[in-house]
């Protein structure tokens, strides 16, 4: 599998599911260790909001260090991704329900949604690592729309706490490399929903 990632240009976008940032950073490091080149992107909120899971400055610095380049944090910076053919595949990890809803409705109002839109113009795959507390409530129709949309692939996911958060879905971040490899072949890694 490592051969697949050597020189692969991955748009690596992060949105505001802050509790999953540590898992996302771990996967970003793994991908670069396998030879991938990351083009780092953060939504405006992911890049500027500090939480109990870390400061905005620290998170921004960490992604930049992993990728070895400055993080794209605005629409103007993300727009050239497609026209300049900067990416082979786009990953959004984590992908909040808010971002998924915007993608399902083709709303472009953040660095991440612009990055995805710009990347998709070339007909290339997008991988989403969903992380949201309401995926199985109001956000479910948006995810359903993206499940049916050509070019979108999902990191397999599970309900992380069925007792306290019965509508929550969180991607198994450890399956991100396998999901990327499958998406590059035009296949969805399955099973899509895992059991704990």
C-alpha positions, 0 to 999 in steps of 0.5 A: 500500500505504501507505493500508492502514497509516494508522491501522491498530492493530498489536499488535507482539510480539517473542519471544526470537530476539535475532539478528533484533531489528535486522530487526524494529525496522527493520520496526516503524519502517517500519510507523509511518512508513506511519501504523500505530499499534503496540501494543508487546509483548515476552515476559518473556525478550525484555524482560529478557535481555541478549545479544551482540545488545543489552541488555534495557534498550536493546531495550525502550527502542527498541521503546517509542520506535518505538511511542511508548508503553510496552511490554506485558511481562506477562500482566496488561498483555496480557489487555485487548487483545481485550476492549478491541478494541485491535488490528486485527492482531497481529504476532509478529516474531520468533516463536520455535519455543517461542512457536509451540509454545505457540500451537499448543497454546493455552498462555497463559503469557507476555505474547505468548501472552496478547496473541495469545489475547486478540486472536484472540477477535475473529476477527482475523488474526495474522501470525508471522515465524518465526525458529528454528534447529529449525523443520525438526526438533522444531518442525515439527509445531507450525508445521504445526499453525499453517499449518492454523489459521484466522487465522494467516498467515506472513511468507515464510521461507527457510533462512538457512544450510543448511550450518551450520543445516540445520533453521533457518527465518527469516522475510524480515522485509522482506516483513512489510508485504506479509504484513500487507496480504495477511492483512487480506484473508484471504490468505497471501502466497506463495510461503511458502518462498523460495529464497536 
